[in-house]
């Protein structure tokens, strides 16, 4: 009985399992890589043109819509099909004018950036003594001293996931013990008196107090002053306000598949940024390398079986509305793979992948084709904030893995500008997207689900 069934099992086995994917696509992968590396600065030039034209692109801003219009117009020039902006309602937080002035023990201006979503201060500002704490537990221990104070969380950077908790939850933790405002040490490993902005959240059960970031150098100085027994008094002025939600768009264009156009491989990054800097690393570069990858495939005449879709998701920074809207609009489309870059397009090391074990086998075979540029590793976890909502329905997802040791130095600061990125590294990232997206989109079958 088993012998009679064996031929049927072999016939039913996916072609990808019968013939190694790497062997079938080695020549085309090398062709793609050669073409990507032959272009010394195409992706970097497009990135610079985009961010210089649009400027900072916070959700709800005119700059964001200006950038989306530019992207859609350029995609049409590139000959992509189904170029469109899909409507998304996004939060609209406005920074306004802001400042911090030290009053005691001496007069001095303190660099600062209000945190996204923060309330403002009264017109006259808030003037109060500072209480420096080193952790949430330290705040709890000093709760009696916090009432009526400005609480400063001077927490050294360890990793982003751990340290960013103080940016997100610090204001409400301080409000619970009676503080009148909250400050956080910039969430980054080092800087040149550079504050970092970013989103924060309020606990609905406590008062909303203003929240801002200050540079690590200033946080350390105020901490030293407190340790010496000196009284530190600051005046904080913030005009921050949250306006009604505003209309925006997810921007996208496609290279239609040759015989299964209804099946999709989607890739890209988020088009919004914070309202300081140009958002080159975070995350215009992620969109541009995926965009340039699809443009490269079109130029080479490589049209895969399935449709390739480049997406600039909106509102990743302070709401995640773009990723959720994409899921809702496209959840009934068969997606073989979702691909995202949101950690800077530095020298690539490989991909993180989340999917079934059988899909991982195929992805690892494709990964070997990227070893020639030092980026063949397939890590344990993939995904990202924008592709996460649709991945939660079972679609496999990938995140670009890069050598990002400097990423959090410039993250959410005015220094997030194109000069932080290498044209050569960006072209390698173009190759990463082009090889992986083309092969997955061209396989005889969709990537298997669990």
C-alpha positions, 0 to 999 in steps of 0.5 A: 500500500505504501509503495503504491502511494509513494509516486502520488506523494512525490507528484503532490510535493511542492516543486520547491521541495523537489528542486533546490530554489537556489540552483534554479535562481542562481543566475538571475540572482547574480544578474540582479546583484550585479545590476544593483551594485553597478549603480553607485548611488541611484537609491541614495540620490532618490532618497535625498531628492525625496526628503529634501523636497518633502521635509519632516513628515509627521502625520497630519502635516502638509509636508507628509501629503506633499511627500506622498504626492511626490512619491506617487508622481515619481512611481507613475514616471517609473511606469508602475501600475495601480499607483494610488494613495489609499485613504487613512485617517491619522492622528494630528499632533502639533508641537508648537513652540517649546523651551526649557530654562534652568532657573536654579542653581544658574540660568541656562537654556536646556535643549529639549523636544516635546514627546509626541502626544504630550499635552502643552503647558499653561501659557506662562509655563510650569516652573518647579523643582526637579526630582531625578530618578533612575528607574520606575522603582526609584520613582516609587521609592521617592514617591513622597518627594515627587509631588509638585515636582518635575520628575526627570528619568535619567535612565542610561540607554541599554537597548531600545525596547527596555529604555523606550519604556520611560519615554512611553510610560514615564509621564503617567508614572510621574503623574501618579505620584503627583508630579507636574511634568515629566522629562526623560533622558534622550533614548539613545546611546550617545549624542552631542546634546541631542534630544530625541523625540518619539511617541508617548502614551497616557494612562486614562486613570491619571492626570495628563502632564507635559512630557519632553526629552532632554539630552543625556549630557543635561540629564547627567548634569542635573543628576550631579547637581541633585547628588550634591544637594543643589536645588534645580528649578526649571521652567517648561513651556510647551504649546503642544496640542492634539487636533482632530484626526486628519486624512492621509494615505498609504502610497503604493505602486505595482509591477503586475505579475505575469500569470498570477497577478492577484497574488501579492508580495508587498514590500516597503517602509513607512513614509511618515517621520517625526517633525524634526530631521528629514526622516532619511533613516527612519524610514524614507530609506526603507521605502526607497530601497524597495522602490528601487528594487522594483524599478531595477527588476522592471529595467531588467525585464524580470517580471515574476509570476506574482505582483510586486507591490511597493508600499509607503505605509503612513502613521507608523510613528505615532499611531500605526494607522497605516498598517492597520488600514492596509490589513483591513483593505487587503486581508482578502488578497492572497499575500505570499510574503510581506517585507519591511525595512525600518531599522535604517538601510545600512550594510545588510546582514540578512533577513529576519523571517517569521513563517512556517518551518517549510517556508523557512527552508525555502527562504534560507535557500534564497538567502544563500544567494545573498551571501556574496554581499555578506547578507545571507543570514536568515534570522529567527524573527521577522516583521515590523510595525507596518506589516505586523497587522497583516502578518497576524492573519498568518501571512509570512513576514520579513524584516531587513537586518542591517549593521545598525550600530549608529541608528539610535544615535540619530533616531528621532532627532534633527540629525536624521538626514541622508548623509548618515547613509552610504550609497554603496550600502543602500545599493546592497539593500536594493539587491536584498529586496530585489532578489528576495522579492523576485524569487518569492514572487516567481516560485511555482507556489505561494510560500506555505503557511503553518 
